[in-house]
Amino acid sequence: MSGVDVGKIKEQVVQHSELIEQAVAEVRKVLVGQDQMVSRLLIALLTGGHVLLEGVPGLAKTTAIKALAGAMHCKFNRIQFTPDLLPADLIGTLIYNPREGAFTTKKGPIFANLILADEINRAPSKVQSALLEAMQEHQVTIGDQTYPLEEPFLVMATQNPIEQEGTYPLPEAQVDRFMLKVVVTYPSKAEERKVVDNILEDVRREVKPVIEPAHLLAMRKTVGAIYMDDKVKEYVIEIVSATRRPAEHKLADLKPLIEYGASPRATINLCLAARANAFLARRGYVTPQDVKEIAFDVLRHRVILTYEAEAEEMTPENVVKKVLDTIPVP
């Protein structure tokens, strides 16, 4: 750990943790359970990565994102994706003013700090593609003018499973822009009972903003300083490499099942997300366990399977699990 003061980094992490706990307490006013979803949303906030939540309707995906946005002093826009949505409805357009004989720019709802792209796969791919520049470059082009988006800028999207009626699969280039894809599952019976009690008793709590944009940017700086050993970096590279060239990693049986492995963006995102995971655990350094905990959410949407894999009912999660079980932990 030459030149890295892990103790000092940990002090900064602990200082910021109080604010994170306050934000989680605010979210908990309206959200019951779903701890993993909340932690993944926080990881996205702390790294500036976009997040995609997938689950059947009614699992509080939208509620969670709105609550987290409510816990922050920043501009939040919710965009409901529908089959008739147009790219201009998202990013804005040029409007002709006949009196002045000139075009003026009308900015769309994408100009906010936090964007909730609700049911993103209900809109056709031309609309989804309109998000690409905003998500990658943090800027939007309207006509011949390019407008930067104000930091922090984050897209949090929800989607229903592809098998559902009226959904369009997201293009691979779009999916790869999402740092994390989180699969949201049903609550436990105890959690569901609490949800029912809250509704029947008409419990309504207001979420108060506790995090300023400046606080969030300071937290991101601390996350960027968290120590990651070379051995852990190599571990991440080995995991991602195994999804591309499984035969070189004693995983020859996976070769006919993988059409495309994870991109270099996956390697970068796995390192960043592991740092944020260490931050949430109040540590100043990354462990291989941080990598393992976040690997499914970073890789599940980036490992594209063959028809043969689908015929054998293999899922990307099965492939990632096999990789994690095989690659030696440093």
Rosetta blueprint (number, residue, H / E / L):
1 M L
2 S L
3 G L
4 V L
5 D L
6 V H
7 G H
8 K H
9 I H
10 K H
11 E H
12 Q H
13 V H
14 V H
15 Q H
16 H H
17 S H
18 E H
19 L H
20 I H
21 E H
22 Q H
23 A H
24 V H
25 A H
26 E H
27 V H
28 R H
29 K L
30 V L
31 L L
32 V L
33 G L
34 Q L
35 D H
36 Q H
37 M H
38 V H
39 S H
40 R H
41 L H
42 L H
43 I H
44 A H
45 L H
46 L H
47 T H
48 G L
49 G L
50 H E
51 V E
52 L E
53 L E
54 E E
55 G L
56 V L
57 P L
58 G L
59 L L
60 A L
61 K H
62 T H
63 T H
64 A H
65 I H
66 K H
67 A H
68 L H
69 A H
70 G H
71 A L
72 M E
73 H L
74 C L
75 K L
76 F E
77 N E
78 R E
79 I E
80 Q E
81 F L
82 T L
83 P L
84 D L
85 L L
86 L L
87 P H
88 A H
89 D H
90 L H
91 I H
92 G E
93 T E
94 L E
95 I E
96 Y E
97 N E
98 P L
99 R L
100 E L
101 G L
102 A E
103 F E
104 T E
105 T E
106 K E
107 K E
108 G L
109 P L
110 I L
111 F L
112 A L
113 N L
114 L E
115 I E
116 L E
117 A E
118 D E
119 E L
120 I H
121 N H
122 R H
123 A L
124 P L
125 S H
126 K H
127 V H
128 Q H
129 S H
130 A L
131 L L
132 L H
133 E H
134 A H
135 M H
136 Q H
137 E H
138 H L
139 Q E
140 V E
141 T E
142 I E
143 G L
144 D L
145 Q E
146 T E
147 Y E
148 P E
149 L L
150 E L
151 E L
152 P L
153 F L
154 L E
155 V E
156 M E
157 A E
158 T E
159 Q E
160 N L
161 P L
162 I L
163 E L
164 Q L
165 E L
166 G L
167 T L
168 Y L
169 P L
170 L L
171 P L
172 E H
173 A H
174 Q H
175 V H
176 D H
177 R H
178 F E
179 M E
180 L E
181 K E
182 V E
183 V E
184 V L
185 T L
186 Y L
187 P L
188 S L
189 K H
190 A H
191 E H
192 E H
193 R H
194 K H
195 V H
196 V H
197 D H
198 N H
199 I H
200 L H
201 E L
202 D L
203 V L
204 R L
205 R L
206 E L
207 V L
208 K L
209 P L
210 V L
211 I E
212 E L
213 P H
214 A H
215 H H
216 L H
217 L H
218 A H
219 M H
220 R H
221 K H
222 T H
223 V H
224 G H
225 A H
226 I L
227 Y E
228 M L
229 D L
230 D H
231 K H
232 V H
233 K H
234 E H
235 Y H
236 V H
237 I H
238 E H
239 I H
240 V H
241 S H
242 A H
243 T H
244 R H
245 R L
246 P H
247 A H
248 E H
249 H H
250 K L
251 L L
252 A H
253 D H
254 L H
255 K H
256 P H
257 L H
258 I E
259 E E
260 Y E
261 G L
262 A L
263 S L
264 P H
265 R H
266 A H
267 T H
268 I H
269 N H
270 L H
271 C H
272 L H
273 A H
274 A H
275 R H
276 A H
277 N H
278 A H
279 F H
280 L H
281 A L
282 R L
283 R L
284 G L
285 Y E
286 V L
287 T L
288 P H
289 Q H
290 D H
291 V H
292 K H
293 E H
294 I H
295 A H
296 F H
297 D H
298 V H
299 L H
300 R L
301 H L
302 R L
303 V L
304 I E
305 L E
306 T L
307 Y H
308 E H
309 A H
310 E H
311 A H
312 E L
313 E L
314 M L
315 T L
316 P H
317 E H
318 N H
319 V H
320 V H
321 K H
322 K H
323 V H
324 L H
325 D H
326 T H
327 I L
328 P L
329 V L
330 P L
